[in-house]
Amino acid sequence: MPVPDYQTLMSPLLRITADRQEHTIGQCAESIAQEFSLSESERAEMLPSGVMKLYSRVGWAKTYMVQARLLEIVSRGKFKITQRGEALLKTKPAKIDVNLLNQYPEFVEFRERSSNNKSNSQPIAIEPELTAAQTPQELLESSYQALHSQLAADLLEKIAKASPRFFERLVVDLLVAMGYGGSRQDAGQAIGRSGDDGIDGIIKEDRLGLDYVYIQAKRWKGTVGRPDVQSFAGSLEGHRARKGVFITTSQFSADAKDYVNRIEKKIILIDGQHLANLSIEFGTGVEAVNTFKVHRIDLDYFEEE
């Protein structure tokens, strides 16, 4: 089964702490994984940020119940049940969720603080009841991924419609932004100067020019197959080159990908989606319109000697 949402995890998390002992997120996550019979792959599932989804959701369940004073923090990374939490368990609630937590004034106050932050142009604050399945962190990350995917699609469409000269400039700007080619002037002189023998350009691998990378950059519409990539590899052989980058606005066939994995030369295939993602990552052809910083408590700062 998939990892349960954070509200579903509230009841089992509170039950685990009913022993009045101190607990950690890791310990509770392991117990919950066993209770819900989660597989190894489900336990290891990650959010885009690299945080384990199970740990994140257990953490948010803990956070909300701490705000409702059902749990309390006792030391760094450790928490335990409160008398209020014990009293709630005695009532044997069918479900513990945000709606139930609303009966506690401290939790309502927490929600009101979140609402006030949102009205003060701080969009990170998210009402807990906006989504039952996603935590605020997950909602933020999924929204970012959706925006990123749409931007990549729009960017690729623009690149595909651009002139060959513009595409050449884009490749230069991107490679320089990634640290290749030395200066942009050096890279600009290298890219597009050949155009024969299947080579569209040569660029320094580093600023000192200790090695060179041979490039083929094509705005193709159809799938790039093995024959095209094999021809590029042959061109490298003719130049006694060991490294190459094949960039296209379309995609590569599975046979082409398999071919470059089996040959001695190092050839990197960059398809349209990868090209768009790299352009976004290195700021080529895009601009930042908003930047959000997500903070967390620095527990070391509050450690008293």
TIPA-991355 format. One record per residue (C-alpha): residue in one letter; x, y, z. Coordinates in steps of 0.05 Angstrom, whole numbers, padded with zeros to 5 digits, always signed. Example, Ala and Ser with C-alpha at 12.3 -4.5 7.8 and 13.67 -1.06 7.14 Angstrom:
! residues 2
A+00246-00090+00156S+00273-00021+00143
! end
This chain:
! residues 305
M+00000+00000+00000P+00024+00072-00010V+00049+00112+00048P-00013+00137+00087D-00026+00212+00089Y-00003+00250+00150Q-00073+00255+00181T-00081+00180+00178L-00015+00174+00215M-00039+00216+00274S-00077+00160+00310P-00023+00107+00306L+00030+00158+00325L-00007+00179+00387R-00019+00106+00406I+00055+00091+00399T+00071+00145+00450A+00019+00119+00499D+00076+00084+00536R+00097+00152+00563Q+00168+00141+00539E+00208+00189+00496H+00205+00174+00422T+00238+00197+00358I+00211+00204+00287G+00254+00147+00263Q+00230+00099+00317C+00157+00117+00305A+00164+00113+00230E+00191+00042+00235S+00133+00021+00280I+00082+00053+00233A+00115+00020+00172Q+00105-00048+00206E+00033-00032+00226F+00014-00013+00155S+00057-00069+00124L+00096-00021+00080S+00145-00053+00032E+00218-00034+00030S+00207+00008-00033E+00148+00044+00000R+00190+00058+00062A+00246+00086+00018E+00201+00130-00025M+00229+00200-00029L+00200+00270-00039P+00232+00313-00094S+00274+00347-00040G+00306+00280-00021V+00268+00272+00045M+00236+00204+00058K+00161+00211+00049L+00145+00167+00109Y+00190+00207+00156S+00162+00272+00129R+00090+00251+00141V+00104+00224+00210G+00140+00289+00225W+00081+00332+00203A+00032+00289+00243K+00076+00301+00303T+00081+00375+00289Y+00005+00385+00287M-00006+00344+00349V+00048+00384+00385Q+00010+00447+00366A-00053+00415+00395R-00014+00398+00459L-00026+00323+00450L+00049+00313+00445E+00106+00354+00474I+00179+00363+00455V+00224+00340+00512S+00293+00347+00480R+00326+00352+00412G+00290+00303+00366K+00251+00271+00422F+00178+00277+00442K+00126+00243+00486I+00052+00242+00499T+00019+00294+00545Q-00038+00285+00594R-00084+00315+00542G-00060+00263+00492E-00073+00208+00542A-00143+00235+00556L-00159+00236+00482L-00137+00163+00474K-00183+00142+00531T-00242+00167+00490K-00222+00119+00435P-00233+00167+00377A-00250+00135+00310K-00201+00181+00277I-00152+00236+00295D-00147+00289+00242V-00145+00364+00233N-00220+00371+00245L-00212+00337+00313L-00152+00380+00330N-00195+00442+00319Q-00227+00430+00387Y-00163+00452+00421P-00154+00528+00427E-00078+00524+00418F-00087+00490+00351V-00138+00541+00329E-00089+00596+00349F-00036+00561+00308R-00082+00561+00247E-00098+00635+00258R-00024+00651+00260S-00016+00614+00194S-00073+00654+00164N-00044+00720+00187N+00023+00701+00157K-00010+00685+00091S-00046+00752+00090N+00021+00786+00102S+00047+00760+00035Q+00083+00700+00064P+00057+00645+00018I+00093+00588+00053A+00040+00586+00108I-00012+00536+00086E-00078+00521+00121P-00074+00450+00148E-00142+00429+00121L-00126+00449+00049T-00104+00379+00033A-00114+00313+00069A-00063+00274+00029Q-00005+00323+00025T+00034+00357+00080P+00050+00431+00069Q+00120+00412+00049E+00093+00362-00002L+00043+00412-00029L+00098+00464-00037E+00144+00414-00072S+00090+00386-00118S+00069+00457-00137Y+00142+00473-00153Q+00148+00409-00195A+00084+00427-00234L+00110+00497-00248H+00178+00469-00268S+00146+00418-00316Q+00103+00471-00349L+00163+00518-00356A+00205+00463-00387A+00150+00447-00438D+00142+00521-00456L+00218+00530-00461L+00226+00470-00506E+00171+00495-00551K+00207+00562-00557I+00274+00528-00572A+00242+00484-00625K+00214+00545-00661A+00278+00586-00657S+00327+00594-00715P+00389+00550-00721R+00432+00609-00703F+00394+00622-00639F+00398+00548-00621E+00473+00551-00631R+00476+00611-00584L+00433+00575-00532V+00481+00516-00533V+00540+00563-00523D+00507+00599-00466L+00486+00535-00432L+00554+00501-00437V+00589+00563-00411A+00540+00568-00353M+00556+00495-00337G+00630+00511-00334Y+00654+00490-00402G+00688+00530-00456G+00727+00579-00414S+00699+00647-00432R+00637+00658-00474Q+00681+00687-00528D+00724+00624-00531A+00662+00581-00532G+00629+00623-00585Q+00690+00615-00630A+00690+00540-00619I+00617+00524-00630G+00593+00524-00701R+00661+00532-00733S+00666+00462-00760G+00600+00439-00789D+00631+00381-00827D+00647+00308-00813G+00587+00305-00767I+00617+00355-00718D+00581+00420-00703G+00632+00447-00655I+00690+00437-00607I+00692+00466-00538K+00742+00465-00480E+00724+00416-00425D+00755+00464-00374R+00781+00535-00373L+00852+00513-00386G+00834+00471-00446L+00866+00408-00418D+00815+00368-00460Y+00763+00382-00512V+00691+00360-00522Y+00662+00351-00592I+00590+00372-00602Q+00533+00358-00648A+00471+00401-00637K+00409+00389-00679R+00338+00416-00676W+00306+00352-00698K+00232+00334-00696G+00236+00259-00703T+00269+00209-00657V+00345+00206-00663G+00364+00134-00676R+00426+00093-00669P+00452+00107-00740D+00456+00182-00726V+00492+00171-00660Q+00537+00119-00691S+00555+00168-00746F+00573+00220-00693A+00617+00168-00658G+00652+00155-00724S+00664+00229-00731L+00698+00229-00663E+00742+00173-00686G+00763+00214-00747H+00784+00270-00700R+00818+00223-00650A+00769+00251-00599R+00747+00213-00537K+00688+00255-00513G+00626+00281-00546V+00558+00311-00531F+00499+00300-00577I+00444+00352-00564T+00375+00349-00597T+00307+00382-00586S+00272+00315-00596Q+00289+00248-00564F+00336+00189-00572S+00314+00118-00587A+00327+00062-00537D+00376+00031-00587A+00415+00096-00590K+00420+00100-00514D+00442+00027-00510Y+00495+00039-00563V+00531+00096-00526N+00532+00053-00463R+00570-00002-00499I+00624+00037-00536E+00691+00059-00509K+00682+00132-00525K+00644+00176-00476I+00584+00205-00511I+00531+00242-00472L+00461+00246-00502I+00419+00307-00484D+00348+00303-00509G+00297+00359-00510Q+00271+00348-00440H+00341+00344-00411L+00361+00406-00450A+00301+00445-00421N+00316+00422-00350L+00389+00441-00356S+00370+00509-00384I+00325+00521-00324E+00377+00496-00274F+00432+00541-00302G+00388+00601-00318T+00394+00599-00394G+00334+00631-00428V+00295+00637-00363E+00291+00687-00306A+00271+00680-00234V+00205+00715-00216N+00199+00691-00144T+00245+00660-00092F+00219+00628-00029K+00262+00607+00030V+00235+00552+00076H+00265+00556+00146R+00266+00508+00204I+00285+00516+00277D+00360+00514+00290L+00360+00467+00350D+00434+00477+00362Y+00421+00551+00374F+00374+00535+00431E+00420+00485+00466E+00437+00513+00534E+00505+00499+00564
! end
